[in-house]
């Protein structure tokens, strides 16, 4: 049975704070914290991550809605292909993948190993995206690329279904570039999209994954507190500078995961 220790409490709080500050990024830490700090099985950790991220983001969405920061039309166009992709990935695709994919001499390539290495690869990509400075995009105010938004939504849904991360690092650039949203609205709309597709994906795990509800609800409650703190801090902190610092942290975490997984082979 999973137990929530002091390091897990700190991790849960950090996840919420980062989600509240940046609209993404914090979710990509959920699985590593679950696996390496709380010793949860990677498959179960991805399911837990969907619930934690979905619920936490939903609370943040309520706060942002009161500030009229959410573009519901954009969120709907993005979310429909996204939550369909994450649901079918969790319900049908992931369970159909065998626990042992292949063996070669003494090397055994397992599903758990593949998920963690894939997550670390996404974290490397996300860290570069957060560290790299983005130039202000000046574009047509009437631009709204439905096709590209839906394609990006579908891709993010697949990735979310596999690794349990919300995909804010992919959603926010898409909302800025393809829907022409200012950064604050992109962050707020991203939280709504993350909450919908993550919770919808978690539904696909019910009945398939054994869930320790006491542990999960305790962890989630702390993350919810974290996102409220993060949203409050968002009024005082330079988000772009914060993203660079957090990007470096995610980069270190990705390297740690790769080293730990490859070293244990």
N, C-alpha and C positions, 0 to 999 in steps of 0.2 A: 504493500500500500504506500502511495506517495505521501510524504510528509513535508510541510512547509517550514523550512528553517529560516534563520535570520538573514542568510544570504539570498534566499528566495524572496523574502519580504523586500529587501533592497532592490533586487532585480525587478520585481513586479512594479514597484514604485517608479523605477527608472523607465520602464516601458511606457507607463502612462504619461510621465512628464514629457518624454520625447515626442510621443504622439500629439500631445497638446501643444507643444511648441512648434513642431514642424509639419504636422499632418501626415507623417510617415516616418519610417526609419526605426521607431521603437518596436514595431511589430517584428522586424527581422531579428530582434534579439530574443524573442520569446522562446523559440525552439532551442537555441543554445543554452539559455538559462534553465529551461526544463530538463534538457538532456544532461548537461555537465554539472549543474549546481544541485538539481533536485533528483537526478538519476531516473528520469522518466524515459521509457522506451521511445525511440524516435517517431514511430508511427503514432503512438498515443500522444506524444508531444505536439505533433502537427495538428491533431484534432483539438487538443486543449488550446493551442495557439489561436485557432479560428474562433473559439468561443471567447477567449480573453480579449483578443483584438477587436472582435465584432462588438462585444458589449461595451468595452471601453470607448471605442470610436463612436458608438451610438450616444453615449452620455455627452461626449464632446460635440456631437452633431446637434443635440438639443440646445446646448449653450450657444453654438454658432447660429442656429436658426433664429434665436431671439435677437441676434445682431444683424439679421438679414444678409448674411454673408454667403448663403448657399444658392447656387444656380441649379434649380431642380430639373430643368429641361436637360441640361448637360449631364447631370447625374443619372437621369433615367436612360439616356442614350448609351452611356458608358456601362451602366450597371446591368442591363438586361443580358447582353452576351457574356458579361463577366460572371454573374452568379449562375447562369446556366452551365458555363464551362467548369466552374469550381464544384458545383453540385455533382455533375456527372463524373468528374475526375475522382472525387471522394467516394462516391457511391459505387461506381462500376470499374473505373480504370485502375485506381490504386489497389483495390482488393484483389484484382486479377493478376497483379504482378507477383511472381513467386518470391518467397523469402530468400532463396539462393538463386541468383541470376546465372552465374557460371563459376566454375572452378578451374584453376590452372596450377598444377603442381601443388604447392602449399597455400596458394592464394585463393581465398573464397570471397567472391564479390556478392555481398548480400544487399537486400533492398534497403536496410537501415544505413549501410555504408554509402550506398548511392544517393540516398536522400540528403545525408549530411554533407557529402562532397558537393552535390548540386547546390545546396543552400550556401555553402561557403563561396562557390563560384558567383552566385547572385550577390552575395555580400561584397565581394571584390568589385563587381560592376557598380553596385550601389554606392560604395565608398568613393569611387572615382567620380561618379556623378555628383556627389555631395561636396567633394573637395574642389572640383573644378568650378571656377567662377563662370556664371552664365551672363551673357550680355543681354541687355534689355531688348526685347523683340518689339519692333514697331511694325504694325500690320494693319490690315483692313479691319475695321471694327465690326463689319458685317460678316466676317469669315466664320464659318462653322462647318467643319469638315465631318459630316456624319460618318462617312465610310471609315476614315482613319480612326475616329474615336471608337467606333464599334470594334474594329480590328484590334486596337490596343486593349480594349476592354476584354476581348476574348483571350488574348495572350496573357494578360494579367490574371485572368480567372484560372487558366491552366497552371500557371506558376504558383498561384495561391493554393490550389488544390493539392499540389505536389509537396510543397515545403511548409505550408501553413502561414506564410508571411503575407501581410496585407498588400504589398506592392505599391506603397505610396511613392517610392522613388521612381516608378514608371508612370503612375497616374498623374502626378502633379505636372511634369513636363508636357504630357499629352494635353492636359487641360489648358495649359498656357499657350502651347503652339497651335493646337487644332481647334480649340474653342475660344481662344482669345480672352481668357480670363486673367484678371490681375492676380498677383501672387496670393494675397490674403483670401480671395474668393476661391482660388484653386486649392489652397490648403483646407479650407472649410468644406468644399465640395468633395474633396478627396476623402475626408473622414466619413461622410455619408455613404460614399461608394464602398469604402472598406467595410463599414459596419454591415451593410446589406449583404454583400457577397460573402463575407466571412461567416456570418450567422447562417446564411443559406447553405454554405458549404458544410457547416457543422451538423446541420440536419441530416446530411448524407452519412455522417458517422454514427448517428444514433442507431443502435441495434447491431452495429458492426464492431465498434470499439468499446471496450469496457471502460466506464467513466467513474472516477472517484469524485462525486459531486461536492462533497465537503471540501476537499482539497481545491477543486477547480473554482468553486464560488469564493473561497477565502482568497485565493490568488487574484481573482478577477476584481474583488472588492478593493484590494490594495491598488491595483492598476487604475481603477476608476478614480480613486483619491488622487493618484498621480496625474491623471489627465486634467483634473480640475486645477491642480497646482500649475501644470504646464500652460494651460490657457490663461491663467492669471499672470504668469511670468511673461507671457507673450506680449503683454503691454509695455514691458520695460527692456526686453532683450533684443539685440540685433540678430534676427533669425538667420541671416546669411552667414554671419561669423560663427554662429552656433552650429550651423550645418557643416561647416568646414571642420570644426573641432570634432563633432560627432562622426563625420566621415572618416577621420583618422582613427577614431576608436573602433568603428566597424571594420576598417581595414585590418587592424591588429587582431580583432576577433576572428576574421576570416582566415588569416594566416594561422592562428592558433587552432582553429577547427581542422584545417587541412593537415597541419603537423600532427595533431592528436590522432586523427583518423588514419593517416598514412603510416604513422609511427607504430600504431597498434597492429598493423598488418603482419 
